[in-house]
């Protein structure tokens, strides 16, 4: 009673990596993701290395993971890889409160997000 093999979620010349529960708002994370979309992986790594955004280090780790997945799991040439997709999604939101004057309170929302990076061989990029 073996389980059937799951189909691939990406194409034959693609690899992906995903980071969930990142403690940053999706709007801020999307600024960093937009800066690497469509770039060759070496330029994207350089962009993230010298970015002033705090979250760029985590995005860089995810990009390294996608490159490693492409090389080890899918036998793709890492010199020809391009960041095909880099998209951000919402995750949970922690709800806190802060005390205010006259016995009132105000709401504090602490959002989490997730990022998915898909790399593709440059000859196959659309």
DRENDO-1510 file (C-alpha; in Angstrom, 1 decimal, always signed):
<recs>
REC; n; res; u; v; w
REC; 1; UNK; +0.0; +0.0; +0.0 .
REC; 2; UNK; +2.5; +2.6; -1.1 .
REC; 3; UNK; +1.5; +6.1; -1.6 .
REC; 4; UNK; +1.5; +7.5; -5.1 .
REC; 5; UNK; +4.2; +10.0; -6.0 .
REC; 6; UNK; +3.1; +13.6; -5.7 .
REC; 7; UNK; +3.2; +15.6; -8.9 .
REC; 8; UNK; +5.8; +18.5; -9.2 .
REC; 9; UNK; +4.4; +21.9; -8.3 .
REC; 10; UNK; +6.8; +23.6; -10.7 .
REC; 11; UNK; +8.0; +22.8; -14.2 .
REC; 12; UNK; +10.9; +20.5; -15.2 .
REC; 13; UNK; +13.4; +23.3; -15.5 .
REC; 14; UNK; +12.3; +25.1; -12.3 .
REC; 15; UNK; +13.0; +24.8; -8.6 .
REC; 16; UNK; +11.4; +26.6; -5.6 .
REC; 17; UNK; +12.0; +27.4; -2.0 .
REC; 18; UNK; +9.5; +28.8; +0.5 .
REC; 19; UNK; +9.9; +30.6; +3.9 .
REC; 20; UNK; +6.9; +30.8; +6.1 .
REC; 21; UNK; +6.2; +32.8; +9.3 .
REC; 22; UNK; +8.5; +35.7; +8.6 .
REC; 23; UNK; +7.9; +38.4; +11.2 .
REC; 24; UNK; +7.5; +41.3; +8.8 .
REC; 25; UNK; +4.6; +42.8; +7.0 .
REC; 26; UNK; +3.9; +41.5; +3.5 .
REC; 27; UNK; +4.1; +45.1; +2.1 .
REC; 28; UNK; +7.7; +45.5; +3.4 .
REC; 29; UNK; +8.8; +42.1; +2.2 .
REC; 30; UNK; +7.3; +42.6; -1.2 .
REC; 31; UNK; +9.7; +45.6; -1.7 .
REC; 32; UNK; +12.7; +43.3; -1.4 .
REC; 33; UNK; +11.1; +40.6; -3.5 .
REC; 34; UNK; +10.3; +43.1; -6.3 .
REC; 35; UNK; +14.0; +44.1; -6.4 .
REC; 36; UNK; +15.1; +40.6; -7.4 .
REC; 37; UNK; +12.3; +39.5; -9.7 .
REC; 38; UNK; +13.5; +38.6; -13.2 .
REC; 39; UNK; +17.3; +39.0; -12.3 .
REC; 40; UNK; +19.9; +36.3; -12.9 .
REC; 41; UNK; +20.7; +34.7; -9.6 .
REC; 42; UNK; +24.2; +36.1; -9.2 .
REC; 43; UNK; +22.8; +39.7; -9.6 .
REC; 44; UNK; +20.0; +38.9; -7.3 .
REC; 45; UNK; +22.4; +37.7; -4.6 .
REC; 46; UNK; +24.5; +40.8; -5.0 .
REC; 47; UNK; +21.3; +43.0; -4.7 .
REC; 48; UNK; +20.4; +41.3; -1.5 .
REC; 49; UNK; +23.9; +41.3; -0.1 .
REC; 50; UNK; +24.1; +45.1; -0.3 .
REC; 51; UNK; +20.5; +45.9; +0.4 .
REC; 52; UNK; +19.9; +48.1; +3.5 .
REC; 53; UNK; +16.6; +46.3; +4.3 .
REC; 54; UNK; +16.7; +44.1; +7.4 .
REC; 55; UNK; +14.7; +41.3; +5.8 .
REC; 56; UNK; +17.2; +41.0; +2.8 .
REC; 57; UNK; +19.3; +38.5; +4.7 .
REC; 58; UNK; +16.4; +36.1; +5.1 .
REC; 59; UNK; +15.4; +36.5; +1.5 .
REC; 60; UNK; +19.0; +35.8; +0.5 .
REC; 61; UNK; +18.9; +32.5; +2.5 .
REC; 62; UNK; +15.7; +31.5; +0.7 .
REC; 63; UNK; +17.3; +32.3; -2.7 .
REC; 64; UNK; +20.3; +30.2; -1.7 .
REC; 65; UNK; +17.9; +27.4; -0.8 .
REC; 66; UNK; +16.1; +27.6; -4.2 .
REC; 67; UNK; +19.5; +27.5; -6.0 .
REC; 68; UNK; +20.6; +24.5; -4.0 .
REC; 69; UNK; +17.3; +22.7; -4.8 .
REC; 70; UNK; +17.8; +23.4; -8.4 .
REC; 71; UNK; +21.3; +22.0; -8.4 .
REC; 72; UNK; +20.8; +19.0; -6.1 .
REC; 73; UNK; +17.2; +17.9; -6.7 .
REC; 74; UNK; +16.6; +18.8; -10.3 .
REC; 75; UNK; +20.2; +18.8; -11.9 .
REC; 76; UNK; +19.9; +22.3; -13.3 .
REC; 77; UNK; +22.9; +24.4; -14.2 .
REC; 78; UNK; +23.3; +27.1; -11.6 .
REC; 79; UNK; +25.1; +29.5; -13.9 .
REC; 80; UNK; +22.0; +29.8; -16.1 .
REC; 81; UNK; +19.4; +30.3; -13.4 .
REC; 82; UNK; +17.1; +33.3; -13.3 .
REC; 83; UNK; +14.7; +34.3; -10.5 .
REC; 84; UNK; +11.5; +33.6; -12.4 .
REC; 85; UNK; +9.0; +34.4; -9.5 .
REC; 86; UNK; +9.3; +35.9; -6.1 .
REC; 87; UNK; +6.0; +36.4; -4.5 .
REC; 88; UNK; +4.8; +37.3; -1.0 .
REC; 89; UNK; +1.7; +36.1; +0.9 .
REC; 90; UNK; +0.0; +36.9; +4.1 .
REC; 91; UNK; +0.2; +34.7; +7.1 .
REC; 92; UNK; -1.1; +35.0; +10.7 .
REC; 93; UNK; -1.5; +38.3; +12.5 .
REC; 94; UNK; -0.7; +38.6; +16.2 .
REC; 95; UNK; -3.2; +41.0; +17.9 .
REC; 96; UNK; -2.0; +43.0; +20.9 .
REC; 97; UNK; -3.2; +46.1; +22.7 .
REC; 98; UNK; -1.7; +49.2; +24.2 .
REC; 99; UNK; -3.2; +51.1; +27.1 .
REC; 100; UNK; -4.3; +54.6; +26.2 .
REC; 101; UNK; -5.6; +57.6; +28.2 .
REC; 102; UNK; -8.8; +57.6; +30.1 .
REC; 103; UNK; -9.1; +53.8; +30.4 .
REC; 104; UNK; -9.1; +53.1; +26.7 .
REC; 105; UNK; -6.9; +50.9; +24.6 .
REC; 106; UNK; -5.7; +50.8; +21.0 .
REC; 107; UNK; -5.1; +47.8; +18.8 .
REC; 108; UNK; -1.6; +46.7; +17.7 .
REC; 109; UNK; -1.3; +44.3; +14.8 .
REC; 110; UNK; +1.9; +42.3; +14.3 .
REC; 111; UNK; +1.7; +40.7; +10.9 .
REC; 112; UNK; +3.6; +37.7; +9.6 .
REC; 113; UNK; +4.2; +36.9; +6.0 .
REC; 114; UNK; +5.7; +34.2; +3.7 .
REC; 115; UNK; +7.8; +34.3; +0.6 .
REC; 116; UNK; +8.2; +31.9; -2.3 .
REC; 117; UNK; +11.1; +32.1; -4.8 .
REC; 118; UNK; +11.1; +30.1; -8.0 .
REC; 119; UNK; +14.2; +29.9; -10.1 .
REC; 120; UNK; +14.3; +28.8; -13.7 .
REC; 121; UNK; +17.0; +28.1; -16.3 .
REC; 122; UNK; +17.6; +31.2; -18.4 .
REC; 123; UNK; +17.1; +29.4; -21.7 .
REC; 124; UNK; +13.6; +28.4; -20.6 .
REC; 125; UNK; +12.6; +31.8; -19.1 .
REC; 126; UNK; +9.4; +33.2; -20.5 .
</recs>
